[in-house]
Amino acid sequence: MASEVNENFSSLETAVDDNHQKIEAMQDEIDALVEENQSLLEQLELLQNAVPTAVAMPVFPRGAGPNFADYALVGGKGVFTIEFNVQVNPETFNPGTNVIVSGAGGIGSGSISWSDNFSTLIFTTLENFTTISPCFSGGLNFTIQGTGELAPQDTYGKPIDGDRDGAPGGDFTVTYDIVC
């Protein structure tokens, strides 16, 4: 009987050791999965906080044909419409600071309105165009200054690509010759 007890004890001891080894192997698998999960969570956080690589830039010209779709005279005031390829931060566009209309008569003042969910800027001069650019004096220059601390930005805080070279920064300037 004692040998039978010893044999049963030995079998149980072997079974316990086998189970213990299986538990250790499973724990190693669990630890590896926890580590992999942590790595995936870190990658996900990086992706969630990543800034898109697209750069806000003016789409120019907006229209072709007999009428420019980006400039109009309304009651003698110049109305400039500049469309961007992505949404921009409207609070970073400031008339007279980084959005400027100028001509031989000096720098004009104006107001900005937005359409298309802040991807289309509409600048309207407060002065008549002939005050800013007298007839036959070289036209109106419309500039969005895309460089410096006050550069207009997209919704992710990157300066616009004014010169449309694919990198943030650079001024967007276009000259409109006005026939009087």
C-alpha positions in Angstrom: 0.0 0.0 0.0 2.8 2.3 0.8 4.3 1.8 -2.6 0.9 2.6 -4.2 0.7 5.8 -2.2 4.2 6.7 -3.2 3.4 6.0 -6.8 0.2 8.2 -6.7 2.2 10.9 -4.9 4.8 10.7 -7.6 2.2 10.9 -10.4 0.5 13.9 -8.7 3.9 15.6 -8.2 4.7 15.1 -11.9 1.2 16.4 -12.9 1.7 19.5 -10.6 5.1 20.2 -12.1 3.7 19.8 -15.7 0.9 22.2 -14.8 3.3 24.6 -13.2 5.4 24.6 -16.4 2.3 25.2 -18.5 1.2 28.1 -16.3 4.7 29.6 -16.6 4.6 29.3 -20.4 1.1 30.9 -20.4 2.3 33.7 -18.2 5.2 34.3 -20.6 2.7 34.5 -23.5 0.5 36.9 -21.5 3.5 39.1 -20.7 4.5 39.2 -24.4 0.9 40.1 -25.4 0.8 42.9 -22.7 4.1 44.2 -24.1 2.8 44.1 -27.7 -0.4 45.8 -26.6 1.5 48.6 -24.9 3.5 49.1 -28.0 0.4 49.3 -30.2 -1.2 51.7 -27.7 1.9 54.0 -28.0 1.7 53.8 -31.8 -2.0 54.7 -31.7 -1.3 57.7 -29.5 1.4 58.9 -31.9 -1.0 58.6 -34.8 -3.9 60.3 -33.0 -1.6 63.3 -32.1 0.1 63.4 -35.5 -0.2 66.6 -37.6 -1.2 65.9 -41.1 1.5 66.5 -43.7 -0.7 68.4 -46.1 0.2 72.1 -46.2 -2.5 74.8 -46.6 -1.8 76.6 -49.9 -3.8 78.9 -52.1 -5.5 77.3 -55.1 -4.8 79.8 -57.8 -6.2 80.9 -60.2 -9.7 79.9 -59.1 -11.3 80.4 -62.5 -10.3 80.9 -66.1 -12.1 82.6 -68.9 -13.3 86.1 -69.5 -13.9 86.8 -65.8 -11.5 86.0 -63.0 -13.3 84.1 -60.2 -10.8 85.4 -57.6 -11.3 89.2 -58.1 -14.2 91.5 -58.6 -15.1 95.1 -58.2 -18.3 95.6 -56.2 -19.3 99.2 -55.8 -15.8 100.4 -56.5 -14.4 98.1 -53.8 -12.0 95.3 -54.6 -13.2 91.9 -53.5 -10.5 89.1 -53.5 -11.5 85.5 -53.1 -8.7 83.1 -52.3 -9.5 79.4 -51.9 -7.2 77.1 -49.9 -6.8 73.4 -50.4 -7.5 72.6 -46.7 -9.2 74.4 -43.8 -7.2 77.2 -42.3 -7.3 79.0 -38.9 -9.2 82.2 -39.6 -8.0 83.9 -36.5 -4.5 84.0 -37.9 -5.4 86.0 -41.0 -5.3 89.8 -40.2 -6.1 92.6 -42.7 -3.2 95.1 -42.8 -0.9 92.7 -40.9 -0.5 89.6 -42.9 -3.2 90.1 -45.5 -2.4 93.2 -47.5 -3.7 95.0 -50.6 -1.4 97.6 -52.0 -0.9 99.8 -55.0 0.7 103.1 -56.2 -1.8 104.9 -53.9 -0.6 103.0 -50.8 -1.8 100.2 -48.6 -5.5 99.6 -48.5 -7.5 98.5 -45.5 -10.2 95.8 -45.6 -12.3 93.1 -44.0 -12.1 89.4 -44.2 -15.0 87.0 -44.3 -15.0 83.2 -44.8 -16.9 80.5 -46.7 -16.5 76.8 -47.3 -15.8 75.9 -43.7 -12.8 78.3 -43.4 -11.1 77.2 -46.6 -12.1 80.2 -48.7 -11.0 83.8 -47.7 -12.9 86.8 -49.0 -11.1 90.1 -48.6 -13.1 93.3 -49.3 -11.3 96.6 -49.5 -12.7 99.5 -47.5 -11.5 102.0 -50.0 -12.4 102.3 -53.7 -9.8 100.5 -55.8 -8.8 103.9 -57.5 -7.6 105.2 -54.1 -5.3 102.2 -53.6 -4.3 101.9 -57.2 -5.0 105.0 -59.4 -5.8 104.2 -63.0 -2.9 103.0 -65.1 -0.5 103.0 -62.0 0.4 99.3 -62.0 -2.6 97.5 -60.6 -3.5 96.1 -57.2 -1.2 93.7 -55.3 -2.8 91.2 -53.0 -0.4 89.6 -50.6 -0.8 87.0 -47.8 2.5 87.0 -45.9 3.3 83.4 -45.1 6.6 84.0 -43.3 7.4 85.2 -39.8 5.8 85.0 -36.4 2.5 86.4 -37.7 2.2 84.0 -40.7 -1.4 82.7 -41.2 -1.7 79.1 -40.2 -3.7 76.0 -41.0 -5.9 74.4 -38.2 -2.8 72.5 -37.0 -0.7 75.6 -36.4 1.5 75.2 -39.5 2.2 78.4 -41.6 0.4 78.3 -45.0 2.5 77.5 -48.1 2.1 80.9 -49.7 4.6 80.4 -52.5 3.1 77.0 -53.2 6.4 75.1 -53.1 5.1 72.3 -50.9 6.7 73.5 -47.7 5.1 75.7 -45.0 5.9 79.4 -45.3 6.4 81.8 -48.2 4.3 84.8 -49.4 1.4 84.5 -51.7 1.3 87.6 -54.0 -0.7 88.3 -57.1 -1.1 91.5 -59.1 -4.3 92.5 -60.7 -4.1 95.0 -63.5 -7.2 97.2 -63.4 -8.4 98.8 -66.6 -10.1 102.1 -65.8 
